[in-house]
Amino acid sequence: MLLALDVGNTNAVFGLFDLNNGKPKVIADWRITTPTDQTVDEFGILLQDLFTLRGLKSDVVTGVAVSSVVPPLDSMLRKACEVYFKAKPLFIEPGVKTGLPILTDNPTEVGADRIVNCVAAYEEFGGPAIVVDMGTATTFDVVSKKGEFLGGAIAPGLGISAGALFSRAARLPRIDIKKPAKVVGTNTVDNLQIGLYYGYIGLVDGILERMIAELGPDTKTIATGGLAKLIAGGSKYIAAVDEMLTLNGLRIIYERSLVRNKRHSS
């Protein structure tokens, strides 16, 4: 089985895939706070505990694929996988062949998560396509009709935007970000929810509208990330939500690497 790890600045998402029965299947998935201060042993024990809670044993893992945008954690992640799963992890990094040509000014600076998302989006939906990943930052990634990464845009995430507002305005309370019941607020909580929710939808739709105008009306739009469902529900342009997009992208790249290695060995 494959353990796919998507490590972001705020959260880390893991998925366990069964690759042995024809069609890949997700056996289990987890979302935790990114382990910024954990040692190799602490992280390894955490993973084993997560497996145990689902009635799984760590020795079912035969391969690991990692997408990380937190470079200081990479050596810890690598060592934990080697020690606790006896597997050398495949990190999505410069030099790894993903099947996605990157046509940007500096291909090496494109985040691993963005590459992985585009691989999965093109595999599932075709192109041209735009992937909106709503995490710590919100990224807009564009894939051409031929399956090339053309570039995109980066905006502050909704959580960062809300946090900045609350920290700079002492009298504004921290609130739960959700779809408001009305558009004209009659109290402070209403006002904040309306501004954050519809303001962020305006940001997302404003960028998508301009990108679609440039790419063409047949452009597919896919959202992923922790807040994808919330924002997609009010968006005019997001056509699909796939919360497993990044993990599936890791699986696809891992499977391609297995095929490539078999060809080389033969």
SEMIBA-471773 format. One line per 5 residues: number of its first residue (from 1); their letters; for each residue x, y, z of N, C-alpha, C. Coordinates in nm, 3 decimals, decimal comma, m for minus. Example, Ala and Ser with C-alpha at 12.3 -4.5 7.8 and 13.67 -1.06 7.14 Angstrom:
1 = AS = 1,319/m0,569/0,780/1,230/m0,450/0,780/1,320/m0,330/0,780 | 1,285/m0,225/0,708/1,367/m0,106/0,714/1,290/0,003/0,787
***
This chain:
1 = MLLAL = 0,084/m0,120/0,000/0,000/0,000/0,000/0,088/0,125/0,000 | 0,031/0,232/m0,054/0,102/0,359/m0,062/0,052/0,455/0,045 | 0,145/0,516/0,118/0,112/0,623/0,211/0,149/0,754/0,144 | 0,049/0,838/0,118/0,071/0,968/0,056/0,062/1,076/0,163 | 0,164/1,163/0,169/0,170/1,269/0,270/0,176/1,404/0,200
6 = DVGNT = 0,077/1,488/0,228/0,074/1,625/0,178/0,095/1,717/0,298 | 0,215/1,776/0,307/0,252/1,856/0,424/0,250/2,004/0,387 | 0,152/2,076/0,442/0,139/2,218/0,416/0,187/2,300/0,534 | 0,177/2,431/0,521/0,225/2,521/0,627/0,139/2,513/0,752 | 0,010/2,485/0,737/m0,081/2,479/0,851/m0,122/2,337/0,885
11 = NAVFG = m0,163/2,261/0,786/m0,210/2,124/0,807/m0,133/2,025/0,722 | m0,132/1,902/0,769/m0,076/1,790/0,693/m0,188/1,688/0,673 | m0,200/1,640/0,549/m0,304/1,543/0,515/m0,237/1,415/0,466 | m0,282/1,302/0,518/m0,225/1,172/0,482/m0,334/1,084/0,422 | m0,296/1,000/0,329/m0,389/0,904/0,273/m0,321/0,772/0,248
16 = LFDLN = m0,391/0,662/0,278/m0,339/0,528/0,255/m0,414/0,467/0,138 | m0,342/0,432/0,032/m0,401/0,379/m0,090/m0,370/0,231/m0,106 | m0,473/0,156/m0,142/m0,455/0,017/m0,182/m0,437/0,017/m0,334 | m0,319/m0,024/m0,381/m0,289/m0,021/m0,524/m0,295/m0,159/m0,588 | m0,342/m0,259/m0,514/m0,328/m0,398/m0,559/m0,452/m0,458/m0,623
21 = NGKPK = m0,562/m0,384/m0,628/m0,686/m0,444/m0,677/m0,738/m0,376/m0,804 | m0,649/m0,344/m0,895/m0,690/m0,283/m1,020/m0,711/m0,134/m1,007 | m0,824/m0,094/m0,950/m0,852/0,047/m0,931/m0,805/0,092/m0,793 | m0,715/0,193/m0,786/m0,666/0,239/m0,655/m0,780/0,283/m0,565 | m0,767/0,251/m0,438/m0,873/0,282/m0,341/m0,812/0,341/m0,215
26 = VIADW = m0,876/0,446/m0,162/m0,830/0,507/m0,037/m0,884/0,425/0,080 | m0,793/0,369/0,158/m0,831/0,288/0,274/m0,860/0,377/0,395 | m0,779/0,481/0,411/m0,796/0,571/0,525/m0,730/0,703/0,493 | m0,776/0,810/0,556/m0,710/0,940/0,540/m0,721/1,017/0,672 | m0,625/1,107/0,692/m0,616/1,183/0,817/m0,576/1,327/0,786
31 = RITTP = m0,617/1,420/0,874/m0,573/1,560/0,867/m0,528/1,602/1,006 | m0,404/1,650/1,016/m0,350/1,694/1,145/m0,284/1,830/1,128 | m0,253/1,894/1,240/m0,173/2,016/1,237/m0,031/1,980/1,195 | 0,028/2,058/1,109/0,164/2,029/1,061/0,260/2,020/1,179 | 0,335/1,909/1,189/0,423/1,883/1,305/0,554/1,960/1,297
36 = TDQTV = 0,549/2,090/1,322/0,667/2,174/1,302/0,777/2,150/1,405 | 0,744/2,104/1,523/0,844/2,091/1,630/0,865/1,947/1,676 | 0,820/1,850/1,599/0,831/1,712/1,643/0,962/1,649/1,596 | 1,011/1,556/1,676/1,128/1,479/1,638/1,087/1,363/1,547 | 1,187/1,294/1,494/1,160/1,178/1,410/1,075/1,076/1,484
41 = DEFGI = 1,113/1,047/1,609/1,041/0,946/1,687/0,900/0,992/1,721 | 0,885/1,119/1,757/0,750/1,169/1,790/0,657/1,161/1,670 | 0,707/1,198/1,553/0,624/1,192/1,434/0,595/1,048/1,393 | 0,695/0,962/1,405/0,675/0,821/1,372/0,573/0,756/1,462 | 0,579/0,787/1,591/0,482/0,730/1,686/0,342/0,785/1,658
46 = LLQDL = 0,333/0,914/1,622/0,203/0,972/1,587/0,142/0,897/1,468 | 0,221/0,872/1,366/0,169/0,800/1,249/0,123/0,660/1,287 | 0,202/0,592/1,368/0,164/0,457/1,410/0,035/0,459/1,492 | 0,020/0,560/1,577/m0,103/0,572/1,656/m0,224/0,596/1,566 | m0,206/0,679/1,463/m0,316/0,704/1,370/m0,356/0,575/1,299
51 = FTLRG = m0,259/0,495/1,261/m0,288/0,366/1,198/m0,364/0,275/1,295 | m0,317/0,270/1,417/m0,378/0,182/1,517/m0,524/0,218/1,542 | m0,554/0,348/1,547/m0,691/0,393/1,571/m0,786/0,350/1,460 | m0,731/0,324/1,340/m0,813/0,277/1,228/m0,804/0,126/1,210 | m0,740/0,058/1,305/m0,727/m0,086/1,296/m0,629/m0,131/1,190
56 = LKSDV = m0,527/m0,049/1,162/m0,428/m0,078/1,059/m0,291/m0,098/1,122 | m0,206/m0,172/1,053/m0,068/m0,192/1,097/0,025/m0,118/1,002 | 0,131/m0,062/1,057/0,222/0,018/0,975/0,297/m0,066/0,872 | 0,306/m0,197/0,894/0,382/m0,279/0,800/0,307/m0,305/0,669 | 0,182/m0,253/0,656/0,112/m0,267/0,528/0,167/m0,168/0,425
61 = VTGVA = 0,242/m0,068/0,471/0,295/0,035/0,382/0,417/m0,019/0,308 | 0,410/m0,014/0,176/0,523/m0,059/0,093/0,587/0,057/0,018 | 0,522/0,172/0,015/0,577/0,289/m0,051/0,522/0,416/0,009 | 0,601/0,524/m0,002/0,560/0,653/0,053/0,588/0,762/m0,051 | 0,493/0,852/m0,069/0,512/0,968/m0,156/0,481/1,094/m0,077
66 = VSSVV = 0,565/1,195/m0,090/0,554/1,315/m0,005/0,553/1,441/m0,090 | 0,457/1,528/m0,063/0,455/1,664/m0,114/0,469/1,756/0,007 | 0,577/1,831/0,012/0,602/1,918/0,127/0,636/2,058/0,081 | 0,574/2,158/0,145/0,609/2,297/0,119/0,676/2,358/0,242 | 0,724/2,270/0,332/0,793/2,315/0,453/0,931/2,250/0,455
71 = PPLDS = 1,028/2,305/0,382/1,160/2,242/0,368/1,229/2,203/0,499 | 1,218/2,282/0,608/1,285/2,241/0,731/1,237/2,107/0,787 | 1,118/2,061/0,745/1,064/1,934/0,795/1,105/1,815/0,709 | 1,162/1,840/0,592/1,183/1,731/0,496/1,275/1,621/0,549 | 1,383/1,659/0,615/1,475/1,557/0,665/1,410/1,473/0,775
76 = MLRKA = 1,328/1,536/0,859/1,257/1,462/0,963/1,155/1,366/0,901 | 1,081/1,414/0,802/0,982/1,330/0,735/1,049/1,211/0,667 | 1,161/1,237/0,601/1,232/1,131/0,530/1,279/1,023/0,627 | 1,339/1,067/0,737/1,392/0,972/0,835/1,280/0,893/0,902 | 1,170/0,960/0,936/1,057/0,891/1,001/1,000/0,783/0,910
81 = CEVYF = 0,989/0,810/0,782/0,937/0,710/0,688/1,032/0,591/0,677 | 1,161/0,619/0,674/1,259/0,512/0,662/1,263/0,425/0,787 | 1,251/0,487/0,905/1,262/0,413/1,031/1,133/0,338/1,062 | 1,018/0,405/1,048/0,892/0,348/1,095/0,813/0,272/0,988 | 0,844/0,297/0,862/0,774/0,224/0,754/0,870/0,145/0,665
86 = KAKPL = 0,999/0,154/0,696/1,100/0,080/0,620/1,088/0,107/0,469 | 1,057/0,233/0,435/1,038/0,270/0,295/1,110/0,401/0,267 | 1,178/0,407/0,154/1,242/0,530/0,111/1,137/0,617/0,042 | 1,104/0,733/0,098/0,994/0,812/0,042/1,032/0,880/m0,090 | 0,934/0,893/m0,177/0,950/0,969/m0,301/0,902/1,111/m0,273
91 = FIEPG = 0,995/1,206/m0,268/0,960/1,346/m0,250/0,939/1,411/m0,387 | 0,835/1,491/m0,399/0,811/1,565/m0,523/0,899/1,688/m0,518 | 1,007/1,685/m0,593/1,108/1,790/m0,589/1,174/1,799/m0,726 | 1,255/1,904/m0,751/1,321/1,915/m0,880/1,400/1,788/m0,914 | 1,383/1,742/m1,036/1,448/1,619/m1,079/1,356/1,500/m1,088
96 = VKTGL = 1,242/1,507/m1,015/1,144/1,399/m1,021/1,056/1,419/m1,144 | 1,044/1,316/m1,225/0,962/1,325/m1,347/0,816/1,300/m1,311 | 0,737/1,404/m1,329/0,595/1,397/m1,292/0,504/1,380/m1,412 | 0,556/1,402/m1,533/0,472/1,399/m1,652/0,405/1,532/m1,680 | 0,440/1,636/m1,601/0,381/1,768/m1,617/0,488/1,868/m1,659
101 = PILTD = 0,497/1,906/m1,786/0,592/2,009/m1,827/0,560/2,141/m1,758 | 0,662/2,209/m1,705/0,642/2,334/m1,632/0,697/2,448/m1,715 | 0,609/2,532/m1,766/0,647/2,637/m1,860/0,653/2,774/m1,793 | 0,712/2,780/m1,675/0,724/2,907/m1,603/0,867/2,958/m1,614 | 0,890/3,081/m1,567/1,023/3,140/m1,575/1,125/3,062/m1,493
106 = NPTEV = 1,085/3,016/m1,374/1,175/2,940/m1,286/1,104/2,815/m1,237 | 1,107/2,706/m1,313/1,032/2,585/m1,277/1,064/2,530/m1,139 | 1,188/2,548/m1,092/1,226/2,489/m0,963/1,159/2,558/m0,845 | 1,103/2,677/m0,864/1,041/2,747/m0,752/0,892/2,716/m0,737 | 0,836/2,637/m0,827/0,694/2,601/m0,818/0,676/2,499/m0,706
111 = GADRI = 0,583/2,524/m0,616/0,562/2,437/m0,500/0,519/2,297/m0,540 | 0,565/2,199/m0,462/0,532/2,060/m0,492/0,383/2,035/m0,492 | 0,310/2,100/m0,401/0,165/2,079/m0,394/0,095/2,127/m0,521 | 0,146/2,235/m0,580/0,085/2,289/m0,701/0,106/2,193/m0,819 | 0,224/2,136/m0,827/0,253/2,040/m0,933/0,164/1,917/m0,918
116 = VNCVA = 0,157/1,865/m0,796/0,079/1,745/m0,769/m0,069/1,768/m0,801 | m0,122/1,883/m0,761/m0,262/1,916/m0,790/m0,289/1,917/m0,940 | m0,198/1,976/m1,015/m0,220/1,987/m1,160/m0,210/1,851/m1,229 | m0,122/1,766/m1,181/m0,113/1,629/m1,235/m0,246/1,557/m1,217 | m0,302/1,567/m1,098/m0,428/1,498/m1,069/m0,544/1,561/m1,146
121 = AYEEF = m0,547/1,693/m1,153/m0,657/1,761/m1,223/m0,658/1,726/m1,371 | m0,541/1,724/m1,433/m0,535/1,693/m1,576/m0,572/1,547/m1,601 | m0,528/1,459/m1,511/m0,561/1,317/m1,524/m0,712/1,294/m1,515 | m0,776/1,366/m1,425/m0,919/1,343/m1,400/m1,011/1,426/m1,489 | m0,974/1,551/m1,515/m1,065/1,643/m1,584/m1,016/1,686/m1,722
126 = GGPAI = m0,889/1,666/m1,753/m0,835/1,715/m1,878/m0,804/1,864/m1,870 | m0,774/1,924/m1,984/m0,740/2,065/m1,985/m0,809/2,138/m2,099 | m0,806/2,271/m2,098/m0,741/2,352/m1,995/m0,817/2,346/m1,863 | m0,743/2,367/m1,755/m0,805/2,359/m1,623/m0,738/2,457/m1,528 | m0,815/2,498/m1,429/m0,763/2,582/m1,321/m0,790/2,511/m1,189
131 = VVDMG = m0,686/2,494/m1,109/m0,700/2,434/m0,977/m0,689/2,545/m0,872 | m0,791/2,555/m0,788/m0,789/2,651/m0,678/m0,770/2,573/m0,548 | m0,653/2,590/m0,486/m0,621/2,519/m0,363/m0,628/2,617/m0,246 | m0,724/2,596/m0,156/m0,749/2,690/m0,048/m0,689/2,639/0,082 | m0,567/2,682/0,108/m0,498/2,645/0,230/m0,452/2,769/0,303
136 = TATTF = m0,330/2,766/0,357/m0,274/2,884/0,422/m0,274/3,002/0,324 | m0,228/2,974/0,203/m0,248/3,064/0,090/m0,346/2,999/m0,006 | m0,408/3,078/m0,090/m0,493/3,022/m0,196/m0,419/3,035/m0,327 | m0,395/2,921/m0,392/m0,323/2,921/m0,518/m0,418/2,892/m0,633 | m0,391/2,955/m0,745/m0,464/2,933/m0,869/m0,363/2,879/m0,970
141 = DVVSK = m0,380/2,755/m1,012/m0,282/2,691/m1,099/m0,347/2,653/m1,231 | m0,280/2,688/m1,341/m0,337/2,673/m1,473/m0,266/2,563/m1,551 | m0,346/2,470/m1,604/m0,295/2,361/m1,688/m0,351/2,380/m1,828 | m0,264/2,368/m1,928/m0,307/2,388/m2,066/m0,382/2,266/m2,119 | m0,435/2,280/m2,238/m0,506/2,169/m2,302/m0,413/2,051/m2,326
146 = KGEFL = m0,281/2,079/m2,340/m0,183/1,974/m2,364/m0,128/1,914/m2,234 | m0,173/1,965/m2,121/m0,124/1,913/m1,993/0,003/1,978/m1,947 | 0,021/2,106/m1,977/0,140/2,180/m1,935/0,102/2,277/m1,822 | 0,192/2,294/m1,727/0,170/2,392/m1,620/0,212/2,528/m1,672 | 0,115/2,619/m1,685/0,141/2,750/m1,745/0,176/2,857/m1,642
151 = GGAIA = 0,135/2,837/m1,518/0,156/2,938/m1,415/0,029/2,956/m1,334 | 0,014/3,072/m1,272/m0,106/3,094/m1,192/m0,098/3,219/m1,108 | m0,155/3,212/m0,989/m0,159/3,326/m0,899/m0,163/3,275/m0,755 | m0,118/3,359/m0,662/m0,120/3,326/m0,520/m0,185/3,443/m0,445 | m0,282/3,411/m0,360/m0,350/3,512/m0,278/m0,345/3,469/m0,132
156 = PGLGI = m0,358/3,562/m0,038/m0,365/3,523/0,103/m0,485/3,431/0,127 | m0,467/3,330/0,209/m0,578/3,240/0,241/m0,684/3,310/0,324 | m0,801/3,250/0,327/m0,911/3,310/0,404/m0,877/3,318/0,552 | m0,811/3,215/0,605/m0,774/3,216/0,746/m0,675/3,327/0,778 | m0,577/3,348/0,689/m0,481/3,456/0,708/m0,550/3,592/0,703
161 = SAGAL = m0,639/3,608/0,607/m0,711/3,734/0,593/m0,793/3,765/0,719 | m0,864/3,663/0,768/m0,943/3,683/0,889/m0,854/3,712/1,010 | m0,745/3,638/1,022/m0,653/3,658/1,134/m0,594/3,798/1,136 | m0,558/3,849/1,018/m0,503/3,985/1,010/m0,606/4,088/1,054 | m0,731/4,067/1,014/m0,837/4,160/1,054/m0,856/4,160/1,205
166 = FSRAA = m0,864/4,041/1,264/m0,889/4,032/1,407/m0,772/4,087/1,489 | m0,650/4,066/1,441/m0,533/4,110/1,517/m0,511/4,260/1,511 | m0,563/4,323/1,405/m0,540/4,467/1,391/m0,659/4,551/1,437 | m0,769/4,487/1,466/m0,888/4,560/1,512/m0,930/4,503/1,647 | m0,891/4,572/1,754/m0,905/4,517/1,889/m1,049/4,489/1,929
171 = RLPRI = m1,145/4,562/1,876/m1,283/4,547/1,920/m1,360/4,444/1,837 | m1,298/4,388/1,735/m1,367/4,288/1,654/m1,342/4,149/1,710 | m1,447/4,074/1,739/m1,431/3,941/1,797/m1,393/3,838/1,691 | m1,323/3,734/1,733/m1,296/3,622/1,642/m1,424/3,543/1,624 | m1,451/3,506/1,501/m1,577/3,438/1,471/m1,551/3,311/1,391
176 = DIKKP = m1,652/3,228/1,386/m1,650/3,110/1,300/m1,681/3,155/1,157 | m1,594/3,119/1,064/m1,616/3,159/0,925/m1,711/3,060/0,859 | m1,827/3,107/0,821/m1,926/3,021/0,755/m2,015/3,107/0,666 | m2,100/3,041/0,587/m2,190/3,115/0,499/m2,293/3,188/0,585 | m2,304/3,320/0,569/m2,400/3,395/0,651/m2,543/3,374/0,602
181 = AKVVG = m2,638/3,397/0,691/m2,778/3,376/0,659/m2,836/3,490/0,576 | m2,768/3,604/0,575/m2,818/3,721/0,501/m2,699/3,802/0,449 | m2,728/3,902/0,369/m2,623/3,983/0,309/m2,610/4,118/0,378 | m2,715/4,165/0,439/m2,709/4,290/0,516/m2,707/4,254/0,663 | m2,594/4,273/0,728/m2,579/4,234/0,866/m2,639/4,334/0,962
186 = TNTVD = m2,691/4,283/1,074/m2,752/4,372/1,174/m2,677/4,368/1,307 | m2,565/4,297/1,310/m2,479/4,297/1,429/m2,336/4,271/1,384 | m2,242/4,281/1,476/m2,100/4,273/1,439/m2,062/4,136/1,383 | m2,115/4,030/1,444/m2,082/3,896/1,395/m2,133/3,878/1,253 | m2,258/3,920/1,228/m2,313/3,914/1,092/m2,224/3,990/0,994
191 = NLQIG = m2,187/4,110/1,032/m2,105/4,196/0,945/m1,974/4,129/0,908 | m1,910/4,068/1,007/m1,782/4,002/0,983/m1,799/3,880/0,892 | m1,899/3,798/0,920/m1,919/3,678/0,838/m1,951/3,714/0,694 | m2,033/3,817/0,674/m2,068/3,861/0,539/m1,944/3,912/0,466 | m1,868/3,996/0,534/m1,749/4,053/0,471/m1,646/3,949/0,435
196 = LYYGY = m1,622/3,856/0,527/m1,520/3,754/0,502/m1,566/3,654/0,396 | m1,689/3,606/0,408/m1,738/3,503/0,316/m1,755/3,558/0,174 | m1,837/3,660/0,160/m1,863/3,712/0,025/m1,743/3,789/m0,031 | m1,665/3,850/0,059/m1,544/3,917/0,012/m1,446/3,818/m0,047 | m1,434/3,701/0,016/m1,338/3,603/m0,035/m1,389/3,538/m0,163
201 = IGLVD = m1,520/3,513/m0,170/m1,577/3,462/m0,295/m1,551/3,563/m0,408 | m1,562/3,691/m0,378/m1,535/3,793/m0,478/m1,391/3,787/m0,527 | m1,298/3,763/m0,434/m1,156/3,749/m0,472/m1,138/3,629/m0,565 | m1,192/3,514/m0,524/m1,175/3,391/m0,602/m1,240/3,405/m0,740 | m1,365/3,451/m0,743/m1,435/3,462/m0,870/m1,375/3,569/m0,960
206 = GILER = m1,322/3,675/m0,901/m1,261/3,781/m0,981/m1,138/3,730/m1,057 | m1,056/3,650/m0,989/m0,937/3,594/m1,055/m0,978/3,488/m1,157 | m1,073/3,400/m1,119/m1,117/3,296/m1,211/m1,180/3,355/m1,337 | m1,259/3,459/m1,322/m1,324/3,520/m1,438/m1,221/3,567/m1,540 | m1,115/3,628/m1,493/m1,011/3,678/m1,584/m0,929/3,565/m1,645
211 = MIAEL = m0,902/3,461/m1,566/m0,826/3,347/m1,619/m0,907/3,272/m1,725 | m1,035/3,250/m1,698/m1,121/3,179/m1,793/m1,134/3,259/m1,923 | m1,142/3,392/m1,912/m1,151/3,476/m2,031/m1,026/3,459/m2,118 | m0,913/3,436/m2,054/m0,787/3,419/m2,128/m0,772/3,278/m2,184 | m0,818/3,177/m2,108/m0,799/3,038/m2,148/m0,909/2,987/m2,240
216 = GPDTK = m1,029/3,037/m2,225/m1,141/2,993/m2,307/m1,254/2,936/m2,224 | m1,375/2,935/m2,279/m1,495/2,895/m2,203/m1,500/2,747/m2,167 | m1,417/2,664/m2,231/m1,418/2,521/m2,200/m1,325/2,486/m2,084 | m1,275/2,588/m2,015/m1,183/2,566/m1,903/m1,254/2,500/m1,785 | m1,193/2,393/m1,731/m1,248/2,328/m1,611/m1,194/2,399/m1,487
221 = TIATG = m1,276/2,410/m1,385/m1,233/2,473/m1,260/m1,258/2,378/m1,145 | m1,152/2,348/m1,071/m1,157/2,249/m0,963/m1,102/2,313/m0,835 | m1,171/2,296/m0,726/m1,125/2,348/m0,597/m1,087/2,233/m0,505 | m0,985/2,256/m0,424/m0,945/2,160/m0,322/m0,895/2,238/m0,201 | m0,866/2,167/m0,094/m0,820/2,234/0,028/m0,928/2,240/0,134
226 = GLAKL = m0,889/2,279/0,253/m0,978/2,274/0,369/m1,104/2,356/0,357 | m1,097/2,470/0,286/m1,213/2,559/0,276/m1,281/2,551/0,139 | m1,245/2,449/0,060/m1,295/2,442/m0,077/m1,447/2,434/m0,083 | m1,507/2,346/m0,003/m1,653/2,330/m0,008/m1,724/2,458/0,032 | m1,673/2,525/0,133/m1,737/2,647/0,182/m1,742/2,754/0,074
231 = IAGGS = m1,629/2,780/0,010/m1,622/2,886/m0,089/m1,687/2,844/m0,221 | m1,669/2,719/m0,260/m1,727/2,672/m0,386/m1,878/2,682/m0,385 | m1,939/2,668/m0,266/m2,084/2,676/m0,257/m2,141/2,810/m0,300 | m2,061/2,916/m0,293/m2,109/3,048/m0,333/m2,044/3,101/m0,459 | m1,953/3,023/m0,518/m1,879/3,069/m0,636/m1,958/3,048/m0,764
236 = KYIAA = m1,944/3,140/m0,858/m2,006/3,128/m0,989/m1,922/3,044/m1,086 | m1,797/3,023/m1,052/m1,705/2,965/m1,150/m1,647/2,830/m1,111 | m1,646/2,795/m0,984/m1,592/2,665/m0,943/m1,692/2,556/m0,977 | m1,650/2,464/m1,063/m1,743/2,361/m1,112/m1,735/2,231/m1,034 | m1,621/2,205/m0,970/m1,604/2,077/m0,900/m1,517/2,098/m0,776
241 = VDEML = m1,544/2,018/m0,675/m1,462/2,016/m0,553/m1,407/1,876/m0,536 | m1,276/1,865/m0,518/m1,211/1,735/m0,497/m1,115/1,748/m0,380 | m1,160/1,705/m0,262/m1,079/1,718/m0,142/m0,959/1,623/m0,141 | m0,963/1,521/m0,227/m0,854/1,423/m0,233/m0,759/1,449/m0,350 | m0,770/1,565/m0,412/m0,695/1,593/m0,534/m0,545/1,580/m0,513
246 = TLNGL = m0,491/1,640/m0,407/m0,347/1,637/m0,385/m0,299/1,495/m0,357 | m0,371/1,422/m0,275/m0,331/1,285/m0,245/m0,336/1,198/m0,370 | m0,438/1,218/m0,453/m0,446/1,141/m0,577/m0,333/1,177/m0,672 | m0,293/1,305/m0,671/m0,179/1,345/m0,753/m0,051/1,276/m0,708 | m0,033/1,264/m0,578/0,084/1,191/m0,526/0,080/1,045/m0,569
251 = RIIYE = m0,039/0,986/m0,563/m0,053/0,846/m0,605/m0,017/0,830/m0,753 | m0,067/0,920/m0,837/m0,042/0,911/m0,980/0,108/0,921/m1,010 | 0,175/1,016/m0,948/0,319/1,033/m0,971/0,396/0,913/m0,920 | 0,356/0,859/m0,805/0,423/0,740/m0,751/0,407/0,622/m0,847 | 0,285/0,601/m0,897/0,262/0,490/m0,989/0,342/0,508/m1,118
256 = RSLVR = 0,352/0,630/m1,166/0,432/0,655/m1,286/0,580/0,624/m1,260 | 0,627/0,657/m1,140/0,767/0,627/m1,108/0,791/0,477/m1,101 | 0,692/0,400/m1,052/0,706/0,255/m1,048/0,717/0,198/m1,189 | 0,632/0,247/m1,278/0,635/0,201/m1,417/0,769/0,235/m1,482 | 0,818/0,355/m1,456/0,945/0,400/m1,513/1,059/0,314/m1,461
261 = NKRHS = 1,057/0,284/m1,332/1,165/0,202/m1,274/1,164/0,060/m1,329 | 1,042/0,006/m1,351/1,033/m0,130/m1,408/1,089/m0,133/m1,550 | 1,062/m0,027/m1,627/1,116/m0,020/m1,763/1,268/m0,015/m1,762 | 1,322/0,066/m1,670/1,467/0,077/m1,662/1,532/m0,054/m1,620 | 1,468/m0,124/m1,524/1,527/m0,248/m1,476/1,521/m0,360/m1,580
266 = S = 1,417/m0,353/m1,666/1,404/m0,457/m1,768/1,494/m0,428/m1,888
***
